């Protein structure tokens, strides 16, 4: 244990300060449901963007990014497309505006604006709530496992065990630590609601940024005048049919890690990631904290700005930290303690590097920043879970006229219950990567087809949505368990095909959604796609109506935006690696694509915000 009393003091002050925010904002959050779940739609877009970026800077994801950069080098910049990270570009360009025009509190409530209030809508609403809760619980367990593994590197159990009246098996020590620090996130999330989360995230983002530049600076200082011992091809992002990274004679165990990850056929991996990623991005945000931040904005234009700003404030800071840890791990691999549970665990690179290289005082700040990353992700996801249970189950089916006091009490009860269940989930998780693959391939594989159709095809109805989700979700959960040794990404086409068949059968076996609902949705959201029959009916009533003809412009902006986002990843990596020429090229690419987006996206935002659904007569 290397924590000095100065580091402990910094951590205690930080944790107490964050918890206090929840108590200070408790009264504001308890005014009504919208104030609790969405901050009353009064929070500025840039605050929500910083909060959203901070929520994505989760500790488990950062540990994973450090691991893949350590192992795969610059080729790892493509692996976050598993999520896919470029879904933020689709949101920025057009989907955040479409979503925000709905004026609802959750993604499940949005279903009524698209499918009306018939049986199909009720079934769709139910399956979205189920999916959202499974997703939220998985994300919470994912962050919970990563935090525990990180803390266990600094506070060995043999230091703590004399002071506790029970024994804990070595493999469950991280889970115990996860429980302890989860209690802090509970305080400001459950009491302060969305406003508490956003204000806490702003403080935590500042701490996290300082921590990132500390570790990046240490790595650059250590690297100066030295050469990294890495295989040929590690230092550039280009690839062929196979990965072709051979660590033999450098760190032999890394070859075993590559085989375990099943990423050797890299071109196939890229094709699958693009196939899944484009459809997943076109489907819009999954019902989690990202969607809630979009719905919390003041207007559709601000929703678009919020989503775009996320990449700008998240990626450079995050990758300064990620690259710093990876560089230190490569330089001093022999000095790091990467053994956990009796095996070599490359997810220990980040916490081991902190333990080995960060001095007293700075360590407290750095650990606070990484804890901030966990707490931000955890709190945002917890808020989303509360939203679906309270808004879409309790108020919709059990007690629609509950008082504000009753709503506050049920919010607190639901929050605690969700945390307890997610902790139970975490105890069954093998590691961070196991949960990551479940989330990005199994769950999203079942979600995508139905949620693409809902935006772009008028004939798609609530029954099609329900059966599409069920037909994808059940096989996804079963096959992910039955073929646990197979990379989940390889199974994605199966999940997608099952969901697609369910969508088509459910849609054509039942009647279309009523014209009034479809016309209202089309007039307010103004999506492009296959909407001609509805467009003709709207124009017959309102000859002045103009359709959305910006498909071409939006697609150009998606491509340019994805290049822009990738340049924001490459730039900090090259800076920390002290690679001047590639760094300047990445900077030039970032500037060029920023200019194109400014004139082809940002300058057009204010011209395209029709009245929201909730305001239509």
TORZASE-272473 format. One line per field, with one value per residue (C-alpha): x, y, z; residue number from 1. Coordinates in pm, whole numbers, plus 50000, padded with zeros to 5 digits. Example, Ala and Ser with C-alpha at 12.3 -4.5 7.8 and 13.67 -1.06 7.14 Angstrom:
BEGIN
px: [51230,51367]
py: [49550,49894]
pz: [50780,50714]
pos: [1,2]
END
This chain:
BEGIN
px: [50000,50157,49890,50042,49830,49834,49681,49422,49330,49281,49058,48847,48798,48702,48453,48289,48265,48094,47848,47757,47645,47357,47234,47261,47053,46802,46530,46558,46548,46239,46018,45873,45960,46105,46326,46457,46509,46600,46699,46380,46530,46710,47072,47293,47404,47775,47725,47530,47801,48080,47869,47799,48168,48261,48006,48172,48516,48447,48725,48649,48654,48977,49140,49030,49163,49500,49512,49435,49677,49948,49880,49774,49943,49800,49575,49376,49226,48975,48869,48637,48423,48293,48065,48064,48219,48118,47753,47818,47868,47528,47377,47560,47462,47091,46961,46986,46762,46509,46505,46481,46178,45973,45955,45947,46127,46262,46314,46028,45789,45904,45746,45399,45497,45587,45339,45043,44867,44742,44848,45161,45270,45211,45411,45691,45696,45731,46017,46209,46184,46306,46595,46686,46697,46912,47145,47167,47231,47502,47670,47655,47807,48071,48180,48156,48398,48650,48651,48706,49003,49155,49120,49249,49584,49629,49471,49568,49321,49584,49599,49223,49136,49251,48985,48683,48494,48468,48687,48675,48812,49083,48875,48596,48810,48755,48380,48392,48582,48335,48050,48222,48284,47948,47787,47930,47768,47438,47439,47450,47264,46963,46931,47027,46883,47004,47112,47319,47480,47569,47719,47911,48036,48168,48379,48488,48571,48812,48976,48990,49153,49424,49483,49507,49773,49967,50003,50061,50336,50505,50499,50646,50924,51007,50994,51223,51548,51419,51272,50970,51028,50731,50680,50693,50370,50273,50334,50095,49716,49729,49660,49628,49414,49578,49695,50060,50184,50438,50549,50783,51106,50960,50671,50571,50255,50102,50070,49849,49636,49589,49481,49241,49086,49036,49136,49403,49187,49175,49012,48718,48692,48686,48418,48200,48253,48157,47855,47732,47845,47664,47335,47380,47451,47159,46933,46998,47111,47035,46805,47080,47248,47341,46976,46879,47135,46988,46635,46754,46869,46672,46611,46688,46972,47129,47090,47300,47567,47576,47640,47907,48095,48125,48394,48591,48609,48633,48874,49188,49186,49106,49374,49643,49579,49539,49861,50049,49958,50037,50378,50472,50357,50574,50879,50872,50678,50912,50842,50464,50260,50020,49931,49573,49393,49696,49721,49874,49605,49679,49386,49620,49855,49681,49650,49998,50150,49982,50114,50466,50528,50301,50450,50284,50019,49981,49869,49578,49475,49511,49311,49045,49028,48988,48728,48553,48546,48376,48131,48026,47949,47782,47562,47445,47349,47176,46973,46863,46755,46555,46390,46262,46137,45971,45843,45765,45651,45543,45377,45244,45091,45075,45016,44994,44879,45145,45246,45592,45676,45576,45778,46085,46052,46008,46309,46524,46392,46442,46793,46907,46741,46904,47247,47201,47094,47384,47628,47488,47539,47898,47977,47911,48134,48471,48635,48579,48613,48345,48085,48206,48142,47798,47695,47829,47752,47479,47252,47302,47269,46911,46837,46953,46710,46392,46539,46661,46318,46140,46312,46319,46019,45660,45505,45698,45459,45457,45403,45702,45909,45811,45870,46191,46331,46216,46347,46685,46712,46632,46880,47141,47131,47116,47388,47621,47596,47603,47903,48084,48423,48341,48397,48049,48111,48119,47769,47631,47504,47297,47141,47076,46917,46685,46575,46524,46295,46097,46055,45922,45686,45548,45494,45325,45113,44940,44786,44992,45003,44711,44759,44708,45001,45228,45144,45205,45537,45644,45549,45737,46045,46080,46290,46419,46374,46080,45795,45633,45277,45272,45436,45162,44891,45060,45097,44731,44640,44929,45056,45325,45496,45850,46013,46362,46583,46917,47000,47299,47435,47388,47575,47867,47881,47875,48179,48365,48268,48399,48733,48734,48664,48943,49190,49101,49209,49530,49650,49700,49851,50118,50180,50248,50460,50665,50598,50611,50536,50239,50113,50115,49935,49666,49633,49596,49330,49142,49151,49040,48748,48645,48622,48412,48175,48145,48019,47825,47672,47698,47593,47274,47151,46926,46735,46587,46396,46020,45770,45797,45535,45420,45329,45128,44758]
py: [50000,50325,50574,50847,51038,51334,51117,50980,51336,51442,51143,51199,51570,51486,51213,51423,51722,51517,51367,51715,51821,51574,51719,52078,52003,51773,52039,52145,51785,51702,51972,51733,51437,51646,51836,51508,51316,51599,51895,52071,52115,52420,52305,52461,52228,52269,52162,51857,51782,51796,51578,51332,51321,51259,50980,50811,50846,50540,50366,50021,50149,50337,50021,49840,50116,50110,49734,49740,50028,49838,49521,49646,49985,50243,49978,49996,50328,50124,49886,50135,50108,49798,50034,50210,50541,50709,50686,51029,51163,51034,51195,51520,51543,51467,51208,51422,51680,51416,51268,51599,51715,51448,51638,51320,51203,50863,50653,50424,50718,50822,50502,50657,50945,50695,50408,50569,50404,50071,49718,49740,50056,49902,49592,49807,50025,49717,49562,49892,49914,49554,49618,49945,49781,49489,49736,49967,49681,49544,49884,49931,49588,49660,49980,49818,49538,49779,50010,49723,49588,49935,50007,49660,49758,50036,49888,49520,49311,49207,49573,49593,49242,49285,49556,49368,49086,48855,48682,48740,48515,48680,48687,48883,49155,49391,49342,49444,49761,49831,49821,50068,50335,50284,50433,50777,50771,50676,50988,51257,51062,50957,51285,51538,51378,51505,51843,51675,51449,51736,51962,51673,51576,51926,51910,51559,51646,51913,51664,51401,51642,51736,51366,51290,51553,51443,51089,51205,51439,51168,50931,51189,51266,50896,50829,51117,50972,50613,50372,50154,49780,49695,49470,49594,49771,49865,50237,50300,50251,50075,49701,49416,49105,48977,49174,49061,49179,48935,48996,48693,48785,49112,49012,48661,48661,48932,48680,48472,48780,48844,48482,48505,48826,48663,48982,48827,48843,49220,49301,49071,49239,49582,49472,49337,49651,49875,49661,49664,50020,50190,50020,50074,50443,50489,50330,50619,50609,50308,50386,50487,50801,50926,50940,51109,51387,51448,51469,51707,51977,52296,52255,52030,52257,52246,51867,51850,52081,51880,51556,51712,51875,51539,51411,51736,51743,51368,51211,51429,51427,51057,50950,51159,50948,50619,50667,50775,50454,50237,50401,50353,49993,49927,50105,49933,49612,49412,49646,49622,49376,49237,48918,48899,48585,48373,48478,48756,49024,49302,49502,49567,49781,50105,50064,49911,50203,50447,50255,50244,50590,50857,51052,51137,51407,51362,51005,51127,51366,51096,50835,51099,51166,50799,50758,51057,50870,50573,50780,50985,50679,50498,50791,50866,50504,50482,50793,50633,50313,50516,50706,50390,50224,50533,50706,50405,50148,50300,50620,50467,50148,50166,50522,50783,51060,51019,51334,51487,51354,51001,51029,51138,50845,50591,50740,50683,50328,50237,50380,50169,49856,49899,49937,49619,49418,49551,49449,49096,49100,49212,48913,48682,48874,48718,49047,49384,49246,48981,49245,49473,49204,49126,49491,49595,49277,49075,49350,49595,49312,49261,49635,49758,49636,49752,50089,50156,50085,50312,50626,50562,50347,50460,50110,49977,49949,49871,49497,49485,49671,49437,49113,49245,49323,48990,48791,48954,48979,48616,48456,48720,48638,48261,48239,48468,48220,47901,48018,48204,48112,48280,48651,48803,49023,48709,48623,48970,48888,48604,48836,49098,48850,48710,49060,49159,48861,48941,49303,49210,48934,49145,49443,49272,49045,49348,49677,49994,50262,50506,50798,51066,50937,50895,51239,51406,51227,51309,51677,51734,51511,51552,51242,51153,50800,50597,50825,50919,50793,50992,51292,51303,51299,51577,51795,51739,51904,52150,52249,52470,52173,52106,51763,51700,51685,51685,51315,51382,51662,51455,51155,51375,51519,51170,51066,51391,51377,51022,51129,51430,51209,50966,51255,51359,51010,50999,51348,51293,50948,51095,51383,51154,50924,51232,51170,51521,51463,51223,51452,51753,51553,51450,51815,51932,51670,51779,52146,52071,51851,52101,52373,52152,52065,52428,52537,52220,52131,52393,52687,52503,52402,52696,52665,52323,52310,52270,52264,51965,51691,51801,52147,52035,52095]
pz: [50000,49883,49982,50199,50449,50209,49936,50177,50282,49920,49858,50169,50092,49734,49830,50102,49868,49597,49846,49976,49625,49646,49975,49846,49535,49703,49733,49368,49246,49451,49291,49032,48811,48526,48770,48911,48586,48345,48560,48449,48098,48238,48220,47947,47668,47742,48106,47994,47737,47994,48222,47942,47846,48206,48231,47931,48090,48300,48490,48346,47989,48057,48192,47877,47649,47828,47782,47409,47342,47532,47330,46986,46969,46728,46574,46897,46787,46584,46862,47041,46728,46908,47105,46846,46953,46627,46733,46886,46534,46418,46727,46665,46297,46317,46567,46882,46718,46613,46963,47152,46950,47125,47459,47671,47986,47872,47562,47659,47687,47339,47202,47233,47005,46731,46777,46956,47251,47117,47203,46990,47166,47510,47416,47271,47579,47799,47601,47595,47973,48007,47767,47939,48281,48158,47988,48290,48530,48299,48274,48650,48709,48443,48617,48957,48861,48708,49010,49252,49056,49045,49418,49512,49359,49615,49923,49955,50150,50405,50516,50567,50683,51049,51090,50952,51128,50825,50569,50192,49917,49708,49389,49563,49721,49423,49458,49823,49740,49462,49713,49945,49682,49518,49830,49740,49396,49557,49775,49508,49238,49441,49632,49364,49050,48712,48849,49120,48861,48626,48895,49048,48702,48636,48952,48868,48506,48630,48868,48593,48346,48594,48662,48289,48227,48534,48405,48047,48161,48371,48073,47834,48083,48123,47748,47648,47507,47522,47267,47333,47296,47074,46768,46410,46315,46672,46612,46320,46278,45940,45908,45660,45652,45970,46271,46235,46574,46712,47071,47079,47254,47386,47613,47513,47722,47501,47217,47445,47516,47141,47087,47381,47244,46900,46717,46490,46174,46202,45867,45951,46292,46124,45877,46158,46366,46073,45987,46344,46413,46126,46207,46583,46529,46289,46553,46789,47152,47366,47662,47906,48047,47696,47592,47919,47860,47512,47653,47928,47682,47625,47251,46951,46838,47184,47185,46867,47010,47331,47145,46923,47208,47387,47149,47172,47552,47608,47361,47384,47765,47792,47546,47712,48021,47832,47635,47945,48128,47824,47777,48143,48125,47820,47957,48295,48237,48462,48755,48735,48937,48677,48859,48985,49095,49010,48644,48433,48396,48147,48285,48580,48366,48458,48838,48861,48672,48911,49209,49070,48923,49069,49364,49696,49666,49293,49356,49567,49288,49023,49215,49283,48908,48828,49100,48945,48615,48780,48982,48679,48468,48756,48857,48503,48445,48783,48699,48372,48550,48801,48516,48351,48668,48818,48504,48285,48539,48870,48741,48422,48563,48942,49063,48786,49024,49290,49478,49446,49793,49694,49372,49568,49808,49529,49347,49658,49705,49339,49336,49629,49486,49144,49304,49510,49204,48993,49265,49254,48875,48930,49148,48853,48610,48523,48422,48255,47902,47963,48049,47769,47508,47655,47638,47297,47100,47272,47403,47116,46865,46979,46988,46651,46384,46557,46644,46290,46143,46392,46253,45880,45777,45815,45792,46093,46389,46760,46712,46478,46735,47017,46828,46676,47020,47168,46868,46914,47291,47381,47135,47226,47596,47537,47271,47465,47752,47540,47333,47607,47457,47124,47066,47094,46789,46570,46691,46617,46264,46413,46675,46408,46165,46434,46528,46163,46099,46414,46300,45955,46073,46357,46126,45832,46052,46209,46102,46048,46317,46282,46044,46310,46520,46217,46076,46411,46449,46092,46117,46441,46410,46031,45967,45623,45496,45364,45466,45133,45206,45530,45367,45101,45369,45565,45254,45166,45498,45519,45170,45328,45495,45371,45413,45543,45231,45414,45385,45158,45376,45689,45544,45434,45785,45938,45731,45799,46166,46205,46055,46288,46588,46491,46458,46815,46926,46725,46823,47199,47138,46909,47149,47446,47224,47126,46757,46606,46237,46278,46556,46323,46055,46307,46417,46057,45994,46308,46201,45843,45946,46216,45950,45722,46006,46102,45761,45674,46014,46288,46068,45970,46316,46396,46066,46128,46457,46408,46692,46923,46945,47287,47149,46846,46850]
pos: [1,2,3,4,5,6,7,8,9,10,11,12,13,14,15,16,17,18,19,20,21,22,23,24,25,26,27,28,29,30,31,32,33,34,35,36,37,38,39,40,41,42,43,44,45,46,47,48,49,50,51,52,53,54,55,56,57,58,59,60,61,62,63,64,65,66,67,68,69,70,71,72,73,74,75,76,77,78,79,80,81,82,83,84,85,86,87,88,89,90,91,92,93,94,95,96,97,98,99,100,101,102,103,104,105,106,107,108,109,110,111,112,113,114,115,116,117,118,119,120,121,122,123,124,125,126,127,128,129,130,131,132,133,134,135,136,137,138,139,140,141,142,143,144,145,146,147,148,149,150,151,152,153,154,155,156,157,158,159,160,161,162,163,164,165,166,167,168,169,170,171,172,173,174,175,176,177,178,179,180,181,182,183,184,185,186,187,188,189,190,191,192,193,194,195,196,197,198,199,200,201,202,203,204,205,206,207,208,209,210,211,212,213,214,215,216,217,218,219,220,221,222,223,224,225,226,227,228,229,230,231,232,233,234,235,236,237,238,239,240,241,242,243,244,245,246,247,248,249,250,251,252,253,254,255,256,257,258,259,260,261,262,263,264,265,266,267,268,269,270,271,272,273,274,275,276,277,278,279,280,281,282,283,284,285,286,287,288,289,290,291,292,293,294,295,296,297,298,299,300,301,302,303,304,305,306,307,308,309,310,311,312,313,314,315,316,317,318,319,320,321,322,323,324,325,326,327,328,329,330,331,332,333,334,335,336,337,338,339,340,341,342,343,344,345,346,347,348,349,350,351,352,353,354,355,356,357,358,359,360,361,362,363,364,365,366,367,368,369,370,371,372,373,374,375,376,377,378,379,380,381,382,383,384,385,386,387,388,389,390,391,392,393,394,395,396,397,398,399,400,401,402,403,404,405,406,407,408,409,410,411,412,413,414,415,416,417,418,419,420,421,422,423,424,425,426,427,428,429,430,431,432,433,434,435,436,437,438,439,440,441,442,443,444,445,446,447,448,449,450,451,452,453,454,455,456,457,458,459,460,461,462,463,464,465,466,467,468,469,470,471,472,473,474,475,476,477,478,479,480,481,482,483,484,485,486,487,488,489,490,491,492,493,494,495,496,497,498,499,500,501,502,503,504,505,506,507,508,509,510,511,512,513,514,515,516,517,518,519,520,521,522,523,524,525,526,527,528,529,530,531,532,533,534,535,536,537,538,539,540,541,542,543,544,545,546,547,548,549,550,551,552,553,554,555,556,557,558,559,560,561,562,563,564,565,566,567,568,569,570,571,572,573,574,575,576,577,578,579,580,581,582,583,584,585,586,587,588,589,590,591,592,593,594,595,596,597,598,599,600,601,602,603,604,605,606,607,608,609,610,611,612,613,614,615,616,617]
END
